Each structure stands twice: as C-alpha cells, then as structure tokens.
C-alpha cells in the first residue's frame, strides 16, 4: 500500500473519531511538503474546518496529535497556518525502498490483453531528401511518447507515413536522369537519401537558372518583373518536364514507375541507417503512394452522402462553417488529391489494420489547423476515433547560427548533426579524462552514447509545445541539466557498486529496518517512489520533458547525497548496506527513465 493511501485511511479514521464525521477520501489532500518546511507530506486542513468548528491551526494540531498517537507511520508533525506537515518514520521509508528494490520495472505498467491500443504516427519524411533537424525533434518526441504510453499499460503501434509521391519526388528523378550519368549510392559512396537530396538541389539550381534567363527575355519584350516571373515559372522547360513525369507516374507508366522505385529504395536504405543510429523504429510504415487513392475513394463516398460538395471546376470541398471554420479543398478540379485526402486514406487503412482506441499524430504546430479539420472530417466520415484524435503539436527547433555545417546551406542534416555530436562528445570526454584507461572500442561506444544522449536529452527536456534552439556545445556538458551529467552520475553509481562487490559486499533481497535515516536519504526514497506518478503524468499530459527533468532532479539530489555522506567508507555496516541499496535503486530508476526517453546510459566512464 502506498504511504499516501495508508495515511488517507488514518486521517479518515481521525476525522471520524475527533469530529464524528464520515468524509469521502477525495477530501483528503496530501501533497509533498515544501522544501523550506520540515516534513515529507502536507495535509491541507481547510476542508475539515466546518466539522471541527475550530480555526485551521487548532484543527491541524488535533489531527496531527491523533495521527502521532494512532498511526505508526508518523514520527512527528508540525503546523504552519492551515497546513499540517507530517514526518514519516524511517522504517516506513525502508519498507518503501524494499518495495522499489523488489521491482526491476518499478513505475512501469505492462499492457494486459484488455489494454487500449494507441497508435502513434511520427517521422513522416519525404523521399526527395535526407532527414533534417526538424525530423530529429519529431522522431525523438514520437519515439519517447510511444515508450511512455507503453509504460502506462497501453498497447502501442508506432507508425510512419512516407511522402513518396508528388512533384517534389519527380524533380529529383528528372535531375538524376538529366545530370546523374547513372550515379548510384555504391558508385558515389554516398548514402542513398543524401544522393537523391543532391539531385533535388540540382533540379532547383537549374530551374532557377532557367527562370532567370526566361525572365530576362520576357522583360526585354516589355513585361514587368512580376509578370515576367510568373510566365517564366509557368514556361520553365524543366518544370514542364517534371509535371509531365508526374502525370506519367499517376498513369502508371512502367519506365517512370521503375525509376521511382529504384530511387526510393536508395532513399529507404539511407533512412534505415539514420533511424538505426537515432535508435528509432516503427511497427508499420504506410506510403502515400498507396493511401492517396483510398482517400479519393473515401472523399467520393462522402460526396455521394452529401457530406461534401462539388464546385463548377470539378473540385470537391467540405463546408466547415457550421464548425466555425472555412471551406476546405479535398480534391482538385483535375481529380488529384491534397494532403488532407491522403490523411483520410491513411486513416481508413489504419482503421482496417488495427482496432485503434486512440490515434496520436506527432506533427509540428504549423499544422494545427490541418489536424483540427482532419478530426472533423474523420468524424463526419464515421471514424469512431476521429473527434478524439490527438495532435501532439510541437514547436520549431533551430541551431545557433553557424554552429554546424549543412548539406544544403539552409537545412541541418540529421546524419551530420549526429556525427558532429559524437565527435564533440569524444573531444570533451577526452579533455576531461572520462575515457582514460578504456580500449578504443569502449571509448568509441561511450562517445556515441554520450553524444547521442546529449542530443536527445537537450531536445526532450524542453516542453514540446515550445520553440527551441538546440546548442550542441551546451548540450555536451558534464554539469547542469544535460544528458551527460545524468549519464555520468549513473556510471558513478555503477562504479560504487563494482567496488562494493570487489570488497565482498552484497546487497540483500530485503534491506533490514531499524536504521535512523537522514532527511536527504528519506527525500531520495520519496523521489524514487514518485517515479510511478511521473511516468503516469508524462503519459496523461503527452509530455516527455516531465520525465527528463525528473531524471535530472533525481541525479542532482543523489550527487548532493554522495557529496555529504560516506557510502563505502561508512563504518556502520547496516547503514553502508542501506546506502548501497539506495544507490543501486537510484541507478535503476535513472536507467528506466532515460530508457523511456530512448537514451542509453554507460556502465563506466
């Protein structure tokens, strides 16, 4: 039984004994005692003043005295205005530590057969370029959220929708045909996604040159700049060829389709490497080339049912003015689909594939309106979870100017970023002597764990709803609220435990009671116990940053304890074993918390 539940029961008995009143458990408000006061848990007594017919201080005094006499868990109490601060007895804390100690998955709830199924969509890359910094935040948030939802007892399906069709894909294909000379990832030594990204850039370069040339021609013929630009863009031979290629793709032209498949396969191989390095995976991948037709079909079905309407140019629209929104295009006049159509199609397929109870889309906040509309449309089309879909909306992420090279001059490439983080981690760790005495393989592995941990933690510790600046140098700091600080504390704990084993000490399955604990030690056990609530809150609020900041607060408290108290040099044997057990469980919870964020922790450093 949780301490809070045990105390609630005793408080209810106290109210009955003192004031002859039966009250519901929800009237008992217990919260962590503020740091500036003595005690562990604080009872708010204001709800009981009507029953006691006395002032807040006297009521608190009476309840406190009752608990001290009748509840063995209470060692002491003090009253501050209308608040009763309760000090929990040392043996109760040791009993609680034993419960944490006995559970290797403390705070993690396993899904049972009746658990709801949550589907989480994240990543959503385009197959015309590599993943970039924006995708890094998206992937890390999506993956962490999936872990957190699973830790809250849900069945979770991680899914990705790949934007593998459309004019942007044709641009890369056309540029490769024109300027590629048959270049492949093997012949160039480049990852497939980077190779295709280079051709997307090449298309843009040639297209801009064409437009510039045509504009000069049209302006010489007497057009103004605006007219000349519009005509040049419409008449660019390169863009006309790309549009023709898209038309052929939609008509299933075998040559265009074969080229499309070959180039996309190169990109997927590149994506897989990036995802693997990032520690991100999916249970099911959907492709827009397969979902957009399903979406068109569903929109036509809605049109027949009178849910949508057709304009004179043949385009299909939804009137959302009754919902306080505007009119939304669903199919263009030429029958081609828009993103909304594709999302409807993808939803239909997913609903066929899985008995989804909740659908979460991890997509940037620039798409807030899109998901508001999608929710309404899915609901109209009869998807049970339509109106309850969750758009996990997050802010932009940027780098301080000039911090890291970028493949295309404007976009920070995910592979470059991860590589640079690992390199910086290696340099910083070497400077601080963290890699001394390790083999090259061990040093490389730690540099990878620290570099990627720094990146992930720095991004995940920020509330996802906020825009953020990712500062690579700041993130790899072994002090402060950073991944490396947490990782180093974990490694320090493992080092203590190894030394204890070498000294012939072992931690028993049950830690003996009867030890007088310090406030710091009791506080650490209370923090470990809190982990269950932290995991729950991170899931309820869809907020991985709660978990990240909890891990930091825990190691910060542990480091103060480590600084103030002896562990291996403690002369009292029972106290030494207790402190080793406490350290071991702090390490365990840090590893669990960081694991939910997708961050590894090194065993030595």
N, C-alpha and C positions, 0 to 999 in steps of 0.2 A: 504493500500500500504506500502511495506517495505521502510524503510528510504533510503536504497541504491538505490531503484528504483526511488524514489522521487528525490533524488539528481542527479541521472544519467540524468533524464529528464531536470532538471535545468541546468546541465553542458552542455548538448547538445544545449540548447537554448542559453547559454552563448557563446559557440563556434561560433554559427551562427551570433549572434549579434556582437561579438568582431571581428571575422575574416571572416565573410561572407562565412562560410563553413558548409555544411551538412555532418555529420560524423555518421557511424553506432554506435549503443550503445555499441558494444563489445570493442570499442576503449577506453571506459571509465573504467579505472582500479582503483577500490576503495578497500582499504584494511584497517584492523584495525590499528590505529596509534600505533607505538611502545611505550612501557611504558615510555621510557625516554623523550618523547616529549609531548607537550600539544596538546590535541585534541582527537577526537573519531575515525574519519575516515580520511584516507590519499589518496589524488588523485595523481597518477603518471602523470606528465605533459609532459614528453618527447615525447609521440606520437603526441602532438599538436604543436611542435616547427616549423615544416615546414609551418604550416598555419599562426602562429604568426610572423614568421620571426624574432624572438627575442630569447634572452637567456632563459634558464629554470627558473631562479629566477624571471625575469620580467613577463614571461608568467604566472607563478604561482600567482604572485601578482595581475595581471589583472583579472584572473579567480576568485581569492579569493574575490576581491573587487566587481566584478559583482554579485557573489553569496550573499555576505553580504547585498547588496542593493536590490536584487530581490528575494531571497529565504528566507522566514521567518524561516525556519528550522535551518538556520545557524546563530549562535550567534557571532561567531568570527572565525578568521583564522590566521595561521602563516605559513611562508615559510622557509623550510630548504632545501637548494640546489634546486634540481628539484622536490621537494615534497611539496604539498600543504596540510597542516594539518587543518582539519575542526572541529570546535567545534559546536556540535548540541545544540540547545536551550532546556532548562529544560522542557518546555511544550510539546515538541516533545517526550521526554523520558517518560513523564507521559502518553501521548497518547498511546505510545507503551506498557507501563505497563498495561494500561487498556485493550489493545487487548489480552495480555497474561492472564490477570486476568479473562477475559470473557470466556476463552477456557480451560476447565478442562483437555483436552487432547492435550495441546499445544505441537507442534512438532511431533505429531503422525498423520500419514496419514492412513485413513481407506481404505480397499480394496473395489473397486466397482465391478459390475458384469463383467466388461471387464478387470479386473486386471489380469496380468500374474500369472501363477501358478508355484511356486517354491517348489521343493521337496528337503528336506534336510535329508541326512542319517547320523546318528551318533549312538554311543554306541557300536554296533557290538560285543557283548560278546560271549564267548564260554560257553557251558553248562557243563563244567567239573570243573569249579572253580568260586569263587566269583569275583565280580568286584574289581579292584585294583586302585592304584593311577593314572596310565595311563588312565584308564577309566574315572576317576573323571575329568581330564582335558578335555577329549574328550566330555563327557556328558555336562559339563558346557559350553564349546565353542559351541557345536551343539545347545543346548537349547537357549543360548543367541543370536546366529546367527538367529535362527528361529524367535525369538521375534523382532529382529532388521529388518529382511526382511519384517515381517508383518507390522511393524511400518512405513515402506516405501511404504505402499499401495499394497503389494503383497498378493495373496492368498498363504498360506503356508501349506504344508503337512509334518509333522515330521514323519520320518520313521526309522525303526531299522531292521537290518538283523542279525538274531541269528545263530551263527555257532553251529548247534545242531546235527551234524553227523560227522563221521570220526573216525580214530583210537584213538584219544585222548579221545573221549566220551566212546569208548569201554573199554579203560583202567580203567576208574572209575567204569564202570558197572561190569567188571570182578573182580576188587578188592573188590567191595561190596559183590558180590556173594561168594567170597572165604573167606573174613575176617570179613564180616559185621554182621553175626549172626542175620540177619533180622532187624538191627537197622534202625529207622526212625527218621525224624525230631522231631516227638512227643516224642518218647521214649528217645531220647538223649537230648532234649531241645535245639537243635542247629537249626539255620536257614538252610533250605534245600540246599542252594548253598554252605554254609560252610561245611556241612556234606559231600556232594559229592566231594568238594575240598580236604577234608581229605583223601578220598579214592583214589583220583588221586595221592596224595603224597605217600600214602601207596603202590600203584602199583609201583611207581618209586623206592621206598626203596627196595621192594622185587626183582624188576627187576635188580637193581644194584648189589644186593647180589648174585643173580643167575649168572650174567655176571662175577663177581669177581671169583666165585667158578669155573665156566667153564674155565675162562682164566688160572687159576692156573693149572687146569687139562691139558689143551692144551699146556701150556708152559712146563709142566713136560714131555709131549710127544715130546718136541723138537721144538715147534713153537716159533717164535719171538713174542714180545709183540703186535706189530701191527696186525699180522696175527691172533694171539690168540683172540684179542679183537674183530676183525671183525667176526670171526667164532662164538665166544661166543654170540655176539649180534644177529647173524642170527639164532642161535640154542636155544636161551633162550625159555624154555617151556612156560613161561608166555607171552612173546611177540607172540609166535606162536598161543597161545590160543586167544589172543586179535585180531590177524589178522583173525583167523577163525570166531570169533564173528562178525567182520566187514563184512566178506563175507556173513554170515547168515543174517545180518541186510539188506544188499543190495539185498539178495534173498527173503526178506520179511518173514523170519522165525517168526511165531507167538509168540513164547516164548521170543525171543530176542527183538522183537518189543514191547511186553508188558512191559518188564523190562525197556527198553529205555524210553517208555512213562512215566512210573511211576517215574523214577528217574529225568527225565527232568521236570516233573510237580513240583517236590520238588524244583528244582532249580529256576523255574519261580516264584514260590511263594516267594522265597528268594530275587530274583531280584526286584520283585514288591515293597517289603519293602524298599530296598535300593534306588530305584528310587523315591519312595514317600518321603523319608527323604531328598533326594537331591533336591526335587522339580522339577523333570524331568518327562516328559510324551511323549507319541507317539500317532500319529493318526492311524498308520498302522504298524504292525510288520510282516516281512517276515522271513521265516525259510529256511535255506539252504537245509534241507531235502526235501523241496518242489520245490526249484528253480534249483537244480543241474541237474535234468532230462530235464528241459526246456532248460538249457544251452547246454546240449549234443545235443538236437534236433536242436538247432539254429546253432551249430558248424557243424553238419552233412549237414544242409541246405547250409551253406557256402562252404562246401567241394564239394557238387554237383554243385554249381555255379562256381567252380574253384577259389574261393577266398582263399582257404586253400589247403594244400597238405598232402598226407599220406606217411609215411616212411615205410620201409620194415617190421618193427616190429609191424605195425598196428597203431602206434601213429599218431595223426593229429597235424599239425603245421601251423603257419602263417608266411609267409616270409615278414618281415617288413624292409628289407634292403633298398627298394626304399624310405622309410621314414627316413632313416639314423639310424635305429635301427637294432636289430638282428632277429633271428628266434625264435618264441615263441611257446612253447608247449601248446596245447589246450585240447587234450585228450591223456591219456597214452595208451600204447600198449594193456593193458588188458581192455580198454574201460572206465576206471574210470576217473572222472573229476578232474580238478585242480581248484584253486581259481578263475582263470580268467573265466573258463567255468561257474562257479556258478554266478559270477558277470554279465555275459552276460544273463544268465537265469533270474536273478533277475530284470535286466533292462527291459527284454521283458515283464515280468509280470507287472511291474510298469507302463510301457507304455500302457499296455492294461487297467489298472485300472484307470489311471489319464491322463488328457490332459496336460502333463508336458511341460512347456516352458523353465525351467532351472532346472538342476539337480546338487546339491552340495553334495559332499562326504566329510565328516569330518573324515579324517584319517591321522595318523602320517606321518611325512616326510620320514620315511624309505620305504614308499610305493609310492614315487613319480614316479618311473619308471613304476610301475604296472598301475597307472592311465593314464600315457602317452599312454601306449599300449592299455588300455581299450577304451580310447577315439577314437583311430584309428580304432580298431576292430568294435566298435558300429557304427561308421560312415560307414565302409565298408558294415556292415550288414543292413544298411538302416535306422538306428535310426536318426531322424531329429536332435535331440539334442546331438548326440554323440560327434561331434567335439567341441561343446561348453560346454561340462560338466566342472564343476569346482571342482578341488580337493583342498579343504580347508586344506592345509598341515600345520601341527603344529609340534613343537619340543618336545623333551623329557622333562618329569618332574621328578625330583628326590628329595629326602629328605636329609638334612644333616645327616651324619652317626649317627646311634644310637638314633635318636630323638623319634622314636615311635615303638612300638612292631609290629612285622609282623607275620602273621599266619604261613607262610611257610619258614620263615628265609630269604627269598630274596624279596618277593613281599609284598608291603604295602597294606593291605586290606582296601577297601573303608569304610566299616562299622566301623572298628576300628578307622580309621582316623577321621570320622565324630563324633564318640563318644568322642574321645580324645579332639577334638576341642571344643565341647560343655562343657566338663569338665573344660578345661583350661579357657574358657570364663567365666564360673561360678566362678572359683577361682580368676581370675583377676578382674572381676566386683565386687566381694565381698571385695577384698583388697582395691579397690578404692572407695568403698561406693556407687557404682552405683545401688545397689539393695536394699539399705536401705528403710525401710517403705513399701516394697512390700510384697504381700502374697507369699506363697511358689509357687503357680501355676504361678503367674506373673513372679517371679524370674526365674523359670524353663523355661518359654516361652522366656524370654529375653535372657537367656543363650543360648538357641537353636538358636534364631535369630542372636545373635552376633557371636556365634561360627561358624555357617554355613556361615554367611555373611563374616566373616574374611577369611574363606577358599575360598569362591567363588571370592571375590574381589581380593585377593592376586594372584589367578591364572589368573583372567580375565584382570587385569591391565597390564599384560605383553603382548607384541606383540606376538601373537600365533606362529609366524614363528620361534621365538627364543626358545632355550632350557632354562629351568629354574630350580632353586632349590626352593622348597616350604619350608619355615621355619615357622613351626606352632607358635612358641613363638613370632616371629617378626610380624606375621600377626595379632595377637590379641594385638594391641597397640592402645590406645585411642588418640594418637598423630601421625602426619605424614600421609603418603599416604596409609591408611588402611581402610578396611570396617568399623571397629568400630568407627573410627574418623568421618566418614561420617554419620553413624547411630546416633552417639551421638549428632552431630550438628542438625540432623533432629528432634531428641527428644527434644533438647533445644528449637527449634523453636515452637514445639507443646506446650511446657510448657509456653512460652511467650504468645501464642495465648489463652491458657486456662486462664492465669492470666488476660488478656485483657477482656475476656468475663466476668470473675468474677467481674471486675471493671466496668462492664456495657458498655464497648466499643464495637462497632460493625464496621466491615469493609463494606463500601457501595459497591454496584454493580459497580458504576463508581467513580473512585478516582478523586477528584477535582484538576484542574490545578492551575497555579498561585503561585506555591511554588518554591523557589530557592533551587535547589538540589546541593549536594556536588559532587565532582568528583567521590568519592567512590560509591555513590548511583547511579549515571549515569552509572558507569562501571558495577555495578551489573545488572542493567536493560539490558545493552548491552550483558552481558553474558547470561542472560535468553533468550534474543531474538536469540542468537547464537544456542540454543538447536536444532532448526529445521535443521540447517546446519550440526550440529554434528551427528544427527540421520541419515541424508542423507549420510554423508561421511562414517560413520561406516558401512552402507549398501553397498555403492559403493565399498569400499575397503575390505569388509568382515572382519572387524576389531573391535571386541567388546572393545578392550583396549582404543580406542578413546573415547568411551562413559564413561568408568571407570575413565579415567584421567580427563575428563571434569567434572564429578561429584566431584572429589577431588578439582579441581581448584575452582569450584563454592563455595564449603563449606569453603575453605581456605579464599577466598575473603569475604564471609559472616562473618566469625569469626573475621576478622580484622575490618569489619564494626561494628559488635556487640561490639567489644572492644573499638572502638573510638567514638561511638555515643550512646546517650541515646535513648531508644525506649519508654518504659512505663513511664519513668520519664521526657520525653520531655515536656516542658511547652507549646510550640506552638501546639495547638490541631490538626490543619491541617497537620502539619509535623509528629505528633505522628501517626495519621491515615495512612498517606502515608507509614511510616516505618513499620507499622503492615502489610499493604498490600504487601509491598516489601518482608517482612519476609515470609508471607504466600505463596507467589508465588515462592520464593526460595525453601521452603519446598515441594511445589507441584512438581517442576521440579526435585528436588533431588529424590523424590519418584518415578517419572516416569522413570528417568534414571536408578536408581537402579532396578526398576521393570523389565526393559528390560534386565538387566543382571541376572534376576532371584533371586534378593536379597531383602529380606524383610527389612522394617525399623520400629523400635519400636516407639510407640506413647509416651512412657515415659521411663525414665531411671534414 
